[in-house]
Amino acid sequence: MAAHGCGLEPLSPVELREVEVLTRATHSTYVLELFAGAGEATLHIASAFGRTGRLEAVEPDPAHAEHIEKLTRLYALDQVVRVYSASPRNVVPALSGPYDLVIAHRGVATLSTIYEDLVRLLRTGGSLILRIPPEERVPNIAAAEGGLLQRLAADPRVAPWFAPGLDRVIATRVR
């Protein structure tokens, strides 16, 4: 996907394995993937739950979204993966869920604006996994005043875990 010059770094094999293992560990079969990129993680997530699950991938870059659709056809996953070529701001409010797992690969500022929808879409017991790239990280949660990380930390409906360095967040909806 570097051919169209977006500058998006592909996920490493370790990161791809991580999303696959987290999908399996959470026994997720209904997954929402935000900022799906070029689709490498999409394939790993869909292969983790097999033909009985459903993955909705949201990617704002039209070239990436088209690439994901080609990959899902190539790997015969187009019956379990639906691709939205739009910003999560435009898609997520209209979704009905509930999802077992929501994975976001970037877009902390965007996700903050749709926070209530993310919580609404996550089933009780479901997990939210945020992968935060270096350019979106803050030095600590207090520095993210009013943002996504502070909202997660203060929300009694979720139990969050913040990785050292704030490069990952895992939260479970508890009510």
N, C-alpha and C positions, 0 to 999 in steps of 0.2 A: 504494500500500500504506500510505500515511500514514493512511488512513482508520481503521485499527484501532489507531492510536496507539503503534506500537512504537518510533518514533523512529529507525529505521534509515535512514540516508542512502542514497539510490540512487547507484549508480556513475555517474561522469561519462562523457560520450562518449569522452573520452581514455582513461579506465580500461577502458571496454568494448572500445575498439579494441585496447588493450594485450593483454587476454586473448585476443582473436581472433587477433592477430598472433603471440602466443606459442604458441598452439595450432598455427597453421600452421607456424611456424618450427621447432617440435619434431617436426613430422610426426606429430602425435598423432592416433590414431583410437580409443583406449580411455582415457577420461578420468574421473577422480573429482573432483567438485567438492564441497567442504565449506563449510558455512555459506553456502548458495547464495542467501540473501536472497530478494528478490522475483522472481528469475529472469531479470533482464536479461542478466547474463553467461552464464547457461545457454544462452540463445538464440544469443548470439554464438559461444560455444564450439561448439555443435552445428552451426551454419551453417558454421563453419570446416572441419569434417571431412566434412560432407555426410551422405549416406544410408548410407555404408558403415561409419561409426563407431558408437561406443556411449558414452554419457555417463550416469554415475550421480551424481545430485545428492542431497546430504544436507542437510536443513534442519530444525532443531529447532522452528521456529515453525510450528504447523499451518496458520495462515492463509497464510503464505508458501508452504508446500509445496503447498497447494491451488491457490494462484495460479499457481505454476510448472506444475502439471499442466494447468490451463486454457490457459496460454500455449502449452505444447507441443502440445496438441490444436489450438488455433487456427492455429498455424504448421505443422501436420502433421509435428511432430517427435516425437510420442508413441511412435513405433516405435523411435526411437534414444535416447530419454531415459527413464530410470527415476528416479522421485522417491521418496526415503525421508523420511518425516516423523518424524524422531527425532534425538536427539543423535548426533554422530559416535562418541561413546563406546559407544553401543549398537549401531551399525551396522558400523563399520569392522572390528572384530575378526572378524566373520563373513564378510567379503568375501574373495574368492579372488584377484582381480587376474589377472595383473599389469597394471598401468596404465602407459601411456606418459607420462601427465601427471597430477599431483595438484595441484589449485588450491584454496587455502583463503583465504577473504576476511576472516576474523577468527578468534578463538578460540584464541589462542596457548596459554593455560593448559590448555584441553581437549586440544589437539593434543599437548602435552607428555605427557599421561597415556597416549596411544595411539601414542607415537613409534615403538616397535618394529614395530607393525602398519603404520604408514605406510611405513617402510623396506621391510618384507616385501612390501608390495603394489606397490611401485615396481619396474619391471623394470630390469635393468642397462642404463644408457644413458637411462633415463627421467628426467623432471624434476619437481621439487617447487617450486611457486611459492606463496609466502606473501605475502599483502597484509595489512599490519599497521596497523589504524586507530590514530589518535592516542591514544585512551584505553588502548591495549594496549602502546604503545611503552615501551621502557626507554632510559635515557641511553646505555648501552653494553652490550656483550655480557657483560662481567663482572658487571653489575648483575642479569643474568638468571640468577643462580647456580642450577645444577641444572635450568634450564628448557630449553625447546625450542631457543633460539638457541645456548646453550652445548653442548647435545648435538649439534646439527648441526656446530658448529665443531670438535668433538673426534672426530667419528665418521669413521673411515678409509673407510667404505663410501660416503660421499658427498663431493662437492666443492661447498661452498657459496660463494655470493657474497652479501654483505650490503650493501645500498644505504646510502649516507650518510644518517644520520637513522634508520636501521633501520625504514623504512616498507615495504621490500620485501626478500624473500630469494628467491634462486633457487639451487636445489641440483640436482645431477645425481648419480644413483647410479652409482658407478664400479665397484662390485663387490658 
